[in-house]
């Protein structure tokens, strides 16, 4: 029986991981009493007793947790930003290709991709890797997310009956172009410069829609080449190609709310193209991706225990 410990189990990502694992018969969940949840000695004991540790913590606390692990056999799956571009850490998006999948399967240190970054990298990295898009391409990325992506503080803000009327409309943020996902968006996608990134939070709990617009002239190939590449790469079960991304001319970020999969599509016309990824920010954008990585480490099918 695999022993699993979730460090940071009270946060939104940790709670969803716990939900996915609680009904599994192949997992024993190690838990700490509430009064010891932030006790370093208790955490260290659990981190070294378990086979797999999920870190659902702020960056500084995630780095501290890694330092507490002395058992060389403990696998750490970190959902924070702390290690996504760190040397020696596998990047937990196995659908990008065999090298990514093998790094996760064999890894002791695995970084879960950022929610916004997951969609951008799923769309851009294959094109750069295949030579369809230049490494020096200057890109823009738009991403719409539910408010759960902001954690408990933002959830409370949106669900407060006396909240500000400003929350009734979508809000763009990251206005200083210093968003914490930009380093991995650049590095993992293989780009020389990060994109202009325009994240937007809106009044729904969870879900995400990421769009990367391109001029056809930016491609070293055709739109059909892009579609064929996605079709061959994203065959499921977790990430899959979808011929049409919209519903009656609209593209809802809430279509996969509560699920752990991702849809990849291409829209637009012969001159202007929209690359789109749709998923749940708490699913393939966080907890679902973390559980998928654990499944691969255990030699299981990636979709085991996921909601697709």
C-alpha positions in Angstrom: 0.0 0.0 0.0 1.4 3.4 -1.0 1.6 5.9 1.8 0.8 9.4 0.7 1.1 12.7 2.7 -0.4 16.0 1.6 1.5 18.9 3.1 -0.9 21.8 2.9 -4.0 19.7 2.8 -6.3 22.5 3.9 -5.8 24.6 0.7 -7.9 24.3 -2.4 -5.3 22.2 -4.3 -4.7 19.9 -1.3 -8.4 19.5 -0.7 -9.0 18.4 -4.3 -6.1 16.0 -4.2 -7.5 14.5 -1.0 -10.9 14.2 -2.6 -9.4 12.3 -5.6 -7.4 9.9 -3.3 -9.8 9.3 -0.4 -11.8 6.6 -2.2 -8.8 4.7 -3.6 -7.9 1.3 -2.3 -4.3 1.4 -3.3 -3.5 4.5 -1.2 -3.0 5.1 2.5 -3.3 8.8 3.4 -1.2 10.0 6.3 -2.8 12.9 8.1 -1.8 15.1 11.0 -4.1 16.4 13.7 -5.2 20.0 13.1 -3.0 21.3 15.9 0.1 19.7 14.3 -0.6 20.6 10.7 2.0 23.4 10.8 4.3 21.7 13.3 7.7 21.2 11.6 8.7 18.1 13.6 5.3 16.4 12.8 5.5 17.4 9.2 9.1 16.2 8.9 8.1 12.8 10.4 5.2 12.5 7.9 7.3 13.6 5.0 9.9 10.9 5.7 7.4 8.2 6.5 5.4 8.5 3.3 6.3 7.1 -0.1 4.9 10.2 -2.0 4.5 13.7 -0.6 2.3 16.3 -2.3 3.4 19.9 -1.4 0.4 22.3 -1.6 2.2 25.2 0.0 3.4 28.7 -0.7 6.8 28.8 -2.4 8.9 29.4 0.7 7.1 26.7 2.7 7.6 24.3 -0.2 11.3 24.8 -0.2 11.4 24.3 3.5 9.4 21.1 3.1 11.9 19.7 0.6 14.7 20.5 3.0 12.9 18.4 5.7 13.0 15.3 3.6 16.0 13.0 4.3 14.6 9.7 3.0 16.1 9.3 -0.5 13.1 7.2 -1.6 10.5 9.8 -0.9 9.0 11.2 -4.1 8.0 14.8 -3.8 5.3 16.3 -6.1 5.3 20.0 -5.6 2.3 22.0 -6.7 3.9 25.4 -5.8 5.8 27.7 -8.2 9.1 27.0 -6.3 10.7 24.3 -8.4 9.1 24.5 -11.9 12.3 25.6 -13.6 14.7 24.2 -11.0 17.5 21.8 -12.2 16.8 18.2 -11.3 13.1 18.6 -11.2 10.8 16.9 -13.7 8.2 19.1 -15.2 4.9 17.3 -14.7 3.2 17.5 -18.1 3.8 14.0 -19.5 1.6 14.6 -22.6 4.4 16.8 -24.1 6.3 13.8 -25.1 8.2 10.7 -24.0 11.0 12.6 -22.4 8.6 14.4 -20.2 6.7 11.3 -19.4 9.8 9.3 -18.5 11.2 12.1 -16.4 8.0 12.0 -14.3 7.9 8.2 -14.1 11.5 8.0 -12.9 11.6 11.2 -10.9 11.9 11.7 -7.2 11.3 15.5 -7.6 8.4 16.5 -9.7 7.0 20.0 -10.3 3.3 20.4 -11.1 2.8 23.0 -13.9 1.1 26.3 -13.1 -2.6 26.5 -14.0 -2.3 29.3 -16.7 1.1 27.9 -17.8 -0.4 24.5 -18.5 -2.6 25.7 -21.3 0.1 28.0 -22.8 2.8 25.3 -22.8 0.4 22.6 -24.1 -0.2 24.9 -27.1 3.2 26.4 -27.8 5.9 23.9 -26.7 4.9 21.3 -29.4 5.0 23.9 -32.1 8.5 25.2 -31.1 9.8 21.6 -30.7 8.5 20.6 -34.1 10.0 23.8 -35.8 6.5 25.2 -36.7 7.1 28.2 -34.5 10.4 30.1 -34.1 12.0 30.2 -30.6 12.2 34.0 -31.0 8.5 34.3 -31.7 6.8 37.2 -29.8 3.6 35.9 -28.4 0.5 37.0 -26.5 -1.5 34.8 -24.2 -5.0 35.4 -22.8 -6.3 33.3 -19.9 -9.7 33.3 -18.1 -9.9 31.6 -14.8 -12.4 31.0 -12.0 -11.8 32.7 -8.7 -10.7 29.5 -6.9 -7.3 30.0 -8.5 -6.7 32.8 -6.0 -7.0 30.4 -3.1 -9.0 30.8 0.1 -8.6 34.5 0.4 -10.0 35.2 -3.1 -12.8 32.6 -2.7 -13.9 34.3 0.5 -13.8 37.7 -1.3 -16.0 36.5 -4.1 -18.4 34.6 -1.9 -18.9 37.4 0.6 -22.5 38.7 0.3 -21.2 42.2 0.9 -18.5 42.1 -1.7 -17.5 45.0 -4.0 -19.6 45.4 -7.1 -16.3 45.5 -9.0 -16.2 41.7 -8.6 -19.4 41.3 -10.7 -17.4 41.8 -13.9 -14.2 40.0 -15.1 -11.0 41.5 -13.8 -7.7 41.5 -15.6 -4.6 41.2 -13.4 -0.8 40.7 -13.7 -0.8 44.2 -15.1 2.9 44.7 -14.4 3.8 41.7 -16.7 5.6 40.0 -13.8 3.3 37.0 -13.3 4.8 34.1 -11.5 4.1 31.7 -14.3 6.1 33.6 -16.9 9.5 31.9 -16.2 8.1 28.4 -16.8 6.0 29.6 -19.8 9.2 30.8 -21.4 11.6 28.0 -20.3 9.4 24.9 -20.9 7.9 26.2 -24.2 11.5 26.7 -25.5 11.0 30.5 -26.1 13.6 33.2 -26.0 11.2 35.7 -24.5 8.1 35.2 -22.3 4.7 36.1 -23.8 2.7 39.2 -23.1 0.4 37.6 -20.6 -3.2 38.8 -19.9 -4.8 36.7 -17.1 -8.4 37.4 -16.2 -10.4 36.3 -13.2 -14.2 36.1 -13.4 -17.1 35.3 -11.2 -17.3 31.5 -11.4 -15.7 29.0 -9.1 -13.4 27.0 -11.3 -12.5 26.5 -15.0 -10.0 27.9 -17.4 -9.7 28.9 -21.0 -6.3 29.8 -22.5 -5.9 31.4 -25.9 -2.7 32.1 -27.9 -3.4 34.2 -31.0 -1.1 33.9 -34.0 -0.8 35.4 -37.5 -0.5 32.5 -40.0 2.7 34.2 -41.2 4.3 33.4 -37.9 4.1 29.7 -38.6 6.8 27.7 -40.5 4.0 25.6 -42.0 0.3 25.6 -42.3 -2.7 25.7 -40.0 -3.3 22.1 -41.0 0.2 21.2 -39.9 -0.6 22.6 -36.4 -3.9 20.7 -36.2 -2.3 17.4 -37.3 0.5 17.8 -34.7 -2.0 18.4 -31.9 -4.1 15.4 -33.1 -1.1 13.1 -33.1 0.2 14.3 -29.7 -2.9 14.8 -27.7 -4.7 11.5 -28.0 -6.0 11.3 -24.4 -7.1 10.1 -22.0 -6.3 13.3 -20.0 -5.4 15.7 -22.8 -7.2 15.3 -26.1 -7.7 17.1 -29.4 -11.1 18.5 -30.1 -12.1 19.6 -33.6 -14.2 22.6 -32.5 -13.5 24.6 -29.3 -16.7 26.6 -29.1 -20.4 26.4 -28.5 -22.5 28.5 -30.9 -19.7 30.9 -31.5 -18.7 31.2 -27.8 -15.9 29.6 -25.8 -16.7 29.1 -22.2 -14.0 28.7 -19.6 -16.5 26.7 -17.4 -17.0 23.8 -19.7 -14.7 21.4 -17.9 -15.4 22.6 -14.3 -14.8 19.8 -11.8 -13.0 17.6 -14.3 -9.3 16.7 -14.7 -9.0 16.7 -18.5 -7.9 19.3 -21.1 -9.2 20.1 -24.6 -6.9 21.4 -27.3 -8.4 23.1 -30.4 -7.6 25.5 -33.2 -9.9 28.3 -34.4 -9.7 31.4 -36.6 -9.1 31.6 -40.3 -6.4 31.4 -42.9 -4.8 34.7 -41.7 -5.4 34.8 -38.0 -5.3 31.7 -35.8 -6.5 31.1 -32.2 -4.8 28.2 -30.3 -7.1 27.2 -27.4 -6.8 25.0 -24.3 -9.7 24.5 -22.0 -9.6 22.7 -18.6 -10.2 23.2 -14.9 -7.7 25.4 -13.0 -8.1 23.0 -10.1 -8.0 19.9 -12.3 -5.4 19.6 -15.0 -4.3 23.0 -13.8 -3.4 21.8 -10.4 -4.7 18.8 -8.4 -5.6 16.5 -11.3 -2.1 17.1 -12.8 -0.5 16.2 -9.5 -2.5 13.0 -9.1 -1.7 12.1 -12.7 2.0 12.5 -12.0 1.6 10.2 -8.9 -0.1 7.6 -11.1 2.8 7.5 -13.5 5.3 7.2 -10.6 3.4 4.2 -9.4 3.2 2.6 -12.9 -0.5 3.1 -13.2 -2.6 4.4 -16.1 -2.4 8.3 -15.9 -6.2 8.6 -15.6 -6.5 6.4 -12.5 -8.8 8.0 -10.0 -9.3 11.1 -12.1 -12.6 12.6 -13.1 -12.7 12.9 -16.9 
